[in-house]
Amino acid sequence: MPRIVWLLVVARAINRLGAFSLPFLTVLISDDFGASVTTAGLLSAAFGLATIPSRLAGGRLAGILGRRRTIVLGLTGCAVAQLAIAAAGSLVQVAIFAILLGLAFELYEPPSQAMIADAVGPAERVRAFSLLNAALAVAGTGAGLIAAAVGRWDLRWLFVVDALTCLACAVALRLALPADHPGRRPAAAAPGSGTGGVDAAAEGRGGPVRPWRDRALWAMFGCGTVFALVAMQVVMGLPLTLARRGLEPADAGLLFTASAVTVVAAQPALRLRRIAALSDPAALALGYALMALGLAGYALASSLPAFLVGTGLWSLGEVFVLGRVFGVVAALAPPHGSDRYLAAYGISWGVATTAAPITATQLLDRFGATTLWACTAALCLALAAAQPLLVAPLLGRHRPPGPLPEAAPGAPRLRGARAD
């Protein structure tokens, strides 16, 4: 991997080590300010809603200010907002600063993901994004341990420590990343080069990037939103399910650790010839099918070993999914439009963060744990079926306007398609 990929992966992992404060926002609101659980949940949902425009702004600002400046701005904004939450003296102040935190929270993601996508060739994007996913999984495990230690002292200190890691990450990336040249644009891709998407021709003339006019991106966004909803329902619903099955809810931490270990241990599998040779829709379908199998195991599990088996299966599926989706979205983008495309795709997580607390708890309360996980597994099966039926045809037709050369030597058949 190029140096810039390792730099962004390590910096993001360090930042993730400190990102343990958000799960405790509702606890802080309830304990320190006497708010009801409903009020605390609404404020957390407001934070989730604020991350949606934050993600879109990150894509736009990367093109206006430059990627490095946008990354530093987002990390610094998160630090300031979290310090303000730690020092807040009223519920109104916490609500304001929580929304401000959401508005800064996703600025980092589109430019950093675009830098990784642009630093490697299409054939290496799966490995690069899988490496990022593995680093985040390991750092997330460490974050839980730090939260357990610091949170016993004072919940407000969680936000202070989180803010300090954001500032440290901002300073390191400001010094290490290459300088911004937001006015400089890469040359347009040559016809038949296989790069770019439906707006590639316009981009070569300096035209605007319009990701939402791309039907292939809409297909990826729809599937990504369902996938993100599934992932967030696991976070929300697993501790509650353990309690209803007569197990210790804190064992969810053990299961999430097992998930992180699986994600790291499975990385070498991505280099296997048969796995690497899979087309993107086939690899995504395989990943979603494995996730469905693991989550169906949750519906039937009644012991911790059974939950561990289910966790290993859906985590393995997640490795195939997360390694591919960002590479596919980056490949759809025009030469200098990856920031906007990744930003558009990424708001799926904001939608899921807002919806999952409602869907998971309502299914659990009204129908029980078995129904919750059966429905979640069914969503994954639907995603697996959608890849060959819906996503593959759209990716195959994804090309800039105008006829393709019929017999250009060495030219790929599908423009914008990934060459595996």
ABEGO torsion letter per residue (X at the ends): XBAAAAAAAAAAAAAAAABAAAAAAAAAAAAAAGBBAAAAAAAAAAAAAAAAAAAAAAAAAAAAAEAAAAAAAAAAAAAAAAAAAAABABAAAAAAAAAAAAAAAAAAAAAAAAAAAAABBAAAAAAAAAAAAAAAAAAAAAAAAAAAAAAAABAAAAAAAAAAAAAAAAAAAAAABBBBBAABBBBBBBBGAGBEBAAAAAAAAGBBBBAAABAAAAAAAAAAAAAAAAAAAAAAAAAAAAAAAGBBAAAAAAAAAAAAAAAAAAAAAAABAAAAABBAAAAAAAAAAAAAAAAAAAAABABAAAAAAAAAAAAAAAAAAAAAAAAAAAAABBAAAAAAAAAAAAAAAAAAAAAAAAAAAAAAAAAEAAAAAAAAAAAAAAAAAAAAAAAAAAAAABBBBEBBBAABBGBBABBGBBBX
